[in-house]
Structure formats: structure tokens, C-alpha cells
Amino acid sequence: MPTIAQATIGYDVSVEHATLKLLSLEKGRTAYCVHLTGGINDRWIEAYQIERRQSRPLSRFELDPSIGTVWFGSDPGIGPADIIDALDMLDAMVVRVNERAARSPQ
């Protein structure tokens, strides 16, 4: 009996570095916000949350799926190299999330 091939959804979500903004929070705290590009759906969001829960360093990246942004806290005195490191970590995470979401059952 022939089987029907299951459609595979590919994801191409990426971090838009040019949108990086510094945010002022209450009590003198700051955070950075960056936009994601690409198609974000429920499956991708679920994969993001799983990836985030699996690593303490990744738990700092808070996703706001309603506007397609990720924000992360900033410690006082953080330098540009630290921000670049955080963006590199987020880039790698998003690649893994794309792969995880593409593999997950529909």
C-alpha cells in the first residue's frame, strides 16, 4: 500500500542584529532587544521554549512571539564584546530551534 510522504516544514528564522536596542527597565536595570526575521509559528515557539529550558545560559533570552523579538538582561558595566557574545549565542540557539522545529511532529 503506498504511503503519503509527510510534508516537511523548513524554518529560516534568524536574528536581525541591526535592530539591537538598549532598553531602560525599572530600578535602573537595562536590557537589550533584537528582532527575529522569518516565519514564527506555534511549532517554532514550542521548540524555542524547549531549547531555552535545556540550558541555563540560554534561559536569559526571553521571546515575545507576538512581535517577534527576543530580549535579554544586561549587567552594569557590560561591554560590547559581551553583547557580541550574547548575539552569537542567540544566533546559534535560533539555528538549533529552526532544526528542532523542522523535525518536530506536526
SEROMAR-574620 format. One record per residue (C-alpha): x negated, y, z. Coordinates in steps of 0.2 Angstrom, whole numbers. Last residue first. Layout:
<pts>
+-------+-------+-------+
!    c1 !    c2 !    c3 !
+-------+-------+-------+
!     X !     Y !     Z !
...
+-------+-------+-------+
</pts>
This chain:
<pts>
+-------+-------+-------+
!    c1 !    c2 !    c3 !
+-------+-------+-------+
!   -15 !    92 !    66 !
!   -29 !    81 !    73 !
!   -45 !    90 !    77 !
!   -60 !    89 !    65 !
!   -58 !   106 !    57 !
!   -55 !   114 !    74 !
!   -71 !   106 !    81 !
!   -81 !   112 !    66 !
!   -75 !   130 !    67 !
!   -77 !   130 !    86 !
!   -95 !   124 !    83 !
!   -99 !   139 !    71 !
!   -90 !   151 !    84 !
!  -101 !   145 !    98 !
!  -117 !   148 !    87 !
!  -111 !   165 !    83 !
!  -107 !   168 !   102 !
!  -124 !   163 !   107 !
!  -132 !   174 !    94 !
!  -121 !   188 !   100 !
!  -126 !   186 !   118 !
!  -145 !   185 !   113 !
!  -143 !   201 !   103 !
!  -135 !   209 !   118 !
!  -149 !   204 !   130 !
!  -162 !   211 !   117 !
!  -152 !   227 !   118 !
!  -155 !   229 !   137 !
!  -144 !   225 !   152 !
!  -147 !   238 !   165 !
!  -130 !   235 !   174 !
!  -123 !   218 !   169 !
!  -111 !   217 !   154 !
!   -95 !   207 !   153 !
!   -90 !   199 !   137 !
!   -76 !   202 !   124 !
!   -70 !   192 !   110 !
!   -58 !   199 !    97 !
!   -45 !   193 !    85 !
!   -31 !   205 !    90 !
!   -18 !   192 !    97 !
!   -32 !   180 !    99 !
!   -40 !   189 !   114 !
!   -55 !   178 !   117 !
!   -65 !   180 !   133 !
!   -84 !   175 !   131 !
!   -91 !   173 !   148 !
!   -87 !   155 !   149 !
!  -100 !   152 !   136 !
!  -114 !   152 !   149 !
!  -104 !   139 !   160 !
!  -102 !   127 !   145 !
!   -88 !   115 !   142 !
!   -74 !   126 !   146 !
!   -79 !   138 !   131 !
!   -79 !   124 !   119 !
!   -62 !   118 !   124 !
!   -55 !   136 !   124 !
!   -62 !   139 !   106 !
!   -55 !   122 !   100 !
!   -37 !   127 !   107 !
!   -39 !   144 !    98 !
!   -44 !   136 !    82 !
!   -29 !   124 !    82 !
!   -17 !   138 !    87 !
!   -23 !   149 !    72 !
!   -37 !   160 !    68 !
!   -41 !   163 !    50 !
!   -57 !   173 !    47 !
!   -65 !   188 !    55 !
!   -69 !   190 !    73 !
!   -70 !   207 !    81 !
!   -83 !   212 !    95 !
!   -80 !   219 !   112 !
!   -94 !   223 !   125 !
!   -91 !   225 !   144 !
!   -94 !   238 !   157 !
!   -91 !   240 !   176 !
!   -89 !   257 !   184 !
!   -75 !   251 !   196 !
!   -63 !   249 !   181 !
!   -70 !   245 !   164 !
!   -79 !   255 !   151 !
!   -81 !   246 !   134 !
!   -96 !   245 !   123 !
!   -91 !   241 !   105 !
!   -98 !   228 !    93 !
!   -88 !   230 !    76 !
!  -104 !   229 !    65 !
!  -107 !   211 !    73 !
!   -92 !   204 !    64 !
!   -92 !   186 !    72 !
!   -86 !   172 !    60 !
!   -71 !   162 !    57 !
!   -73 !   151 !    42 !
!   -62 !   136 !    46 !
!   -58 !   122 !    34 !
!   -42 !   112 !    35 !
!   -42 !    94 !    29 !
!   -27 !    87 !    21 !
!   -24 !    69 !    26 !
!   -25 !    57 !    11 !
!    -9 !    48 !     8 !
!   -11 !    29 !     9 !
!    -8 !    17 !    -5 !
!     0 !     0 !     0 !
+-------+-------+-------+
</pts>
